[in-house]
Amino acid sequence: MITTITLNPALDKLMQIDTLNIGETNRTEILSESAAGKGIDVAKVIRDFKREVNVTGFLGGIVAPIFKKCFQDEKINDHFINIKGTTRTNIQLFDTKGKRTELLEKGPKIETSELTQLLHKVEELSKKSTVVAICGSAPRGVDEDYFTKLIQLCKNYCDKVIVDTSGSLLKVAIEQKPCLIKPNQDEMLELMGVKSATQDQMIEFAQEICRQGIEYVLISLGKEGAMLVSEQGAWKGKAPEVEVKSTLGCGDTVVASMCISFAEGDQPEEMLKKAIALSSANAMTFETAHVIESDYKSLLPRCRVEKIK
């Protein structure tokens, strides 16, 4: 069983516009509307591969029924905590030149009783899970101390804990030593406190993190692929060229792939190869966090991974 935790889910609206004119009336066409949030998107991909998955986090307000229907339709086990606040809505605006403009709400304020309820739920689910993934940002009311407790609780009952977040929460995650963290290149540079770094410098920094107790650091490099770093070595992989329709959700498919690989006991080279293939398959579809299995299977043997250190 795999469990994902999404503290700050969002109703994602994808809209298309000819040209965005600031300060004027803009008419858009809605392309899609979906229940989302990093952990939820991870769960959708896991279900694409017929794995059973639990989802939990905070959910409330007038958009909650949309999420409930999504979980029912996708056959995802719903364990979200109902809150008094309203789950946020995020808007992605695509113009005819391919530029994307994001309008992201902050999210609701979580009350103390709701925070406590989630900790109880996470303890219950972690006891049943082979992998737990904590994904995304935090709403108001979730501070660094609470995030620390959340990771510790997951680790108490589950050997494989993945954390995919950013900013101060990523630093908290490093201190708490989950099995894997997944910074992108910009987040790695922020952790290093520099504006640029060579590949070897990033690997060296990542291996120092691993020496402190984290098993893997997965660094996503956008078009350049990804690197998987452990104390024992580093692997780099790159996918073949594909027709990219949307990169939304590609990072979440990587986390989903790592969840499945941990559950199946894959070795590092195979873990990275599968993650890159799955991310590329996601990029070939416009729908966020869903993959066509035949695309993934055709890409997998074409992905190249090499041990570089």
N, C-alpha and C positions, 0 to 999 in steps of 0.2 A: 504494500500500500504506500502511495506517495501523498503527501499533504503539502499544499501551498498556502501561504499566509499573505493576504493583501490588506495592509492597514488602511490604505487610502484609495479604494477603487474609484472608477469614474465611468460615467456613461460617455462613450466616445461618439462624436458626430463628425463624419467626414463630409465635407462640402466642397463643391466646385464653383469657382467664380472666374469670370473672364479677366477682370483686373480689379484689384483691391484699391479702392480710393478712400483714403483716410479723411474723416470729417464729412463724408457724403453717404447717401443711402446706397447700400450694396445688395443686390439680389443674388441669391445663391441657389444652387441645386443640391439637395441632400443625396449623397452617394450611398451612405450607409449609416446605421445607428446601432451600436452594439454595447453590451455590457463588457467592460474592460477593466484594466488595472493589471500590473505586471504579473502578479501571481495567478490571476484568473486566466490571462492569456497563456501562461505556462500550462495551466491545467487543460485548456482546450487542446493544445498540441499533444499532451500526454494521452488524452482521450482519442485523438486521431489514430493513435497506435494501440488502441484497445486496452490501455492500462487503466486500472481503477484509481481514482484520484479524489481526495477530499479538498475542499476549499473552505477557508475561514478568514475572518477579518471583521471589519465594521461596515454595516450597511443600513441605510435608512432613508426616509423621505419618499416623495412621490415617484422617484425612479426605481425604487426597490423592486416593484413587481416585474420590471423589465429584466432585472438580474435573476429573479427567481424563475422566470420562464426560460431564460437562457440555460440555467443549471439543469432544469428539467429536460429541455430539448437535447442538451449535450450529454445527458446522463452523467453529470458531475455531482458528487455528494456534497450537498450544501450544509455547512455548519457555521454560517455567518452569524455574528451577534447583531441583533436588532438595536439600533440606536435612535435617540430622539432627533438628532440632527439629520440633515439631508446630504446624501452622497453627491459629490460634485459632478459637473458636466464639463467635458473638455471638447473644444472645437478645433478641428484641423481643416484649414482652408487651403485648397489647391488651386492655383491659377493656371492659365493656359500655357505659361512658360515653364511649368513644372515646379515653381517655387511653392514652399509650404509655410503657412503662417499658423502658429499654434496659440490658442487662447485657453489657458489652463486655470481653473478655479483652485483655490487653496484647499478646500475641503472643510468638513464640519469640525466642530469642537467636541471632543470625546469626553464624556463625564466619567468620574472616578468609578462608579459602579459598573459602567460598561467596560472599562479597562480591566477590572477584576474578573468580569465574566469571560473575557477573552483569554486571560491567563489560565483559567480553569479549563476552558475548551481546548486550548493548545496542549495542556498536559494530557488530557484525555486522548487526543489524536496522536500526539507524539509517541505514546506508548504502543500504538498499533502500526506505526509507520516505519518503513525501512529508510525513507528519505523525507526530510522536511526542507522546503525552500521558502525563505522569507524574502519577499520581493517588493521593491518600489519605495516610494516616499512615505512619510508619516503625516497624519492629520494633526491639527492642533490638539494638545492634550497628551500626545505621545512624545515624551522627552527622552534624553539619552539614558537616563536611569531606567526607564520603563523598557527601552529597547534592549538594554543590557540584560534585564530580567528575562525578557522574551527569548533571547538567544540561549541564555543559561538553561532555561526551562526545557527548550528543545534538545539541547545537548545532554541533559540529564537522562533522557529517555530514548534518544535516537542517535545512532553513531554517525550518520551522514546528514549534516546540516549545511545547506547552501544559503548564502546571503548575497543578494543582488540589490545594492542600494548605492547612495552617493553622499558626498558632503560629510558632515559630522557623523552621520550614522554609519558610514563606511569605516571611519576611524574607530568607532565603537566596535564594529564587527571584527576588525583586526585585533583589537584588544581581547575579544572574547573567543577568538580562534575557532571559527567554524571549520568545516571540512574544505569548503571552497568559497572564494569571493570572485566576483566577475567585473572588475573595473574596465572601462574602455580606456583608450589611450589618453584622453584629456584628464580623466579621473586619476590615472596613474601619475601623470605629470603633477597634478595637484597634490597627490600624496607625497611625491618626491620633493615638492617645493621648488620646481623648476619650470621654465617655459618650453624647454625642448630637451630631448634626451635621445641617445642612440638606442638601438635595439639591445645591445649588450648591457647598457646601463639600466634599462628597464628590467631585463632579466636578472641582473645582479640585485637590484632592489627587491624584486619579487621573491628571489630566493632567500633574502634576508628575512622577509615576512614569513616564509615557509619555515625557516630555522626557529622562529618564535612559536611555531606550533600549528600553523595552517597547512593543510596537506597540499592544496592546489591554489594557484592564482591563475585565472583564465583572463587574458587580456585581449579584448576585441579590438581589431585594427581596421574596421570598416572594409573598404575594397581590398585591403592588403591581407585580409583573412584574420587569423587569430593565433595567439601563442598560449600554450598551456605549460605552466612552470611549476616544478616541485623542487624539493631539496635535492632530489636525485638527478634532475636534468630539466631540459626545456625542449619543447616541440613546437614547430611552426607549421601551419597548414594554410592553404589557399584553395578556394574553389575555382572551377572552370568558369569561363565567361557565360553568363546567362542573360536573357532579356528581363531586365528589372522592371517590375510594375509598381512595387511599393516596398520600401525598406521598413515600414512600420511593423513592429513585432519581431524583427529578426533577432534582436538580443534575447527576447523571451523564448524563442525557439531553441536558442543555444542552451538556456537554463533547462528547458524541458528535456533536451537531449542528454544533458549531464545527469539529470534526475534518473532517467531511464538507464543510463550507463552505470551509475552507482548501484542501482537496484540489480543490474545484471552482472556486475563485477568486471566490467571491461578494463583493459589496460590503457594507459595514457594515450598512446598513439591512436588506438581505435576510438577512444572517447572524443578526441579532438576531430578526427576524421568524420565521425557521425554528426558532431555538432555543426561543423562547417557545411556539410551536405544538407542538413535540415534547415539551416539558416538560409542557404541559397534557394532551397525549394520554396520557402516562405516568400522570398523576394520575387518569385515568379508569379505570385498571385496578388490580386488587389485586396483580397480579404485578409484582415489582420489576424495573425496567430492561428492560421489554419494552413495545412500543407496537403498537397496531393501526393499520396504515397508513391505513385508511379514516378513522379518527378524526383522524389527523394531517392528511390532505388536506382534510377538512371544516373543520378549525380554521384552517388556514393563511391563507385569504383573509379570515378574520374577525379576525385579529390586527392591531393597529394599532401602527405604529412612527413616531415623529416625531423630527426633529432638534431638540434643545433648546438646543444651544450650539455 
